[in-house]
Amino acid sequence: MTSQDERVSRDTIVEESTDQVAAASLFGGTISLTGGFSGAWRGYDFHVSGLLLGIMGWQTPATIANPATGFSTGYRYEFAMAPATLALKYVDEQANANGGVTRVYRGVGITQANINLRAKQYVTMDAQWMARRVEVFDSPYPSETEPTGDPAMFYNAVLKWTPEGGSEETFKCQEFTMNVNRPIDTDDFMIGSQFLNSLTYNGLTDLGGNITLSPSDWDKLRAMMAGTTDDTKNTLDDGKREFFGTVTNATSSTVLANAIPSGQLVIMLHKPDGTQVVGRITAMSCKLTEASASAQGRQKYTKTVNWRAVINNTSKFYIDVWQPA
């Protein structure tokens, strides 16, 4: 890990009295345990440790063949409806007069995970978590397990975009982020205990992110503005009619369509030497929801688009990982 943090709140209950200027009494309420960590993306290690279960939900991952021949099978994760319960260990070597201490969080749920690809960097991941209980030990108990393989690198990551009804194309960009927000209920408390009752998803999972495009890119911005990359159409719903559109036949209509650019997004991650695919992220249906462009002086344009995934019975989201050979 590159960074880690943890927070403990006792959510105190305050008694307010008309004859006192401050709290008349103070009691412990529910206990809230939250934190986060960040580091290099190592998909297969996240499979072994169970972190992918925490992000994607409880499941038995399917086996999946490597895109290239001669490599062992890997594992496929897709979104599940029930959260996976994890354990998380933090070791503080400086505490206890440099003797070291350990905290083990139990009943851990991953509430957010972000994957980031940036030019000139290895692929990174950061996550936020919540936990039900914590155990503390006045001695350090570090893990001795070494990571499997190296981080995925920016220079041989491959991004593919297949517009709806179009052909696959390379997605040139300077930065790509994917944000997974899993809304675990943080207020599931019951009479009789100060601890969280259970881990339960309570709302819509939000999957999306943003992309910083190449300064020369135009198609994505054009599609956001005009609804199409067709250079014969110069405005959104060109040739359509507001309020009075009609359908003439199966191929002719002046009714507004209000098209949003959409397509499939695939990210391929490789070993640093480029000899093996070690990860693949697939969003079968994405919508481009916002776009912006800015320039200052004679500096190059900065162009960005925001995207959001659609997940249903036919449009899936997968994370595939393979053990580095």
Secondary structure by P-SEA (a helix, b strand, c coil): ccbbbbbbbccbbbbbbccccccccccccbbbbbccccccccaaaaaaaaaaaaacccccbbbbbcccccbbbbbbbccccbbbbbbbbbbbcccccccbbbbbbccccccbbbbbbbccccbbbbbcccccbbbbbcccccccccccccccccccbbbbbbccccccccccccbbbbbbbbbccccccccccccccccccccbbbbcccccccccccaaaaaaaccccccccccccccccccbbbbcccccccccccccbbbbbbbbbbccccccccbbbbcccccccbbbbbccccccbbbbbbbbbbbccccccbbbbbccc
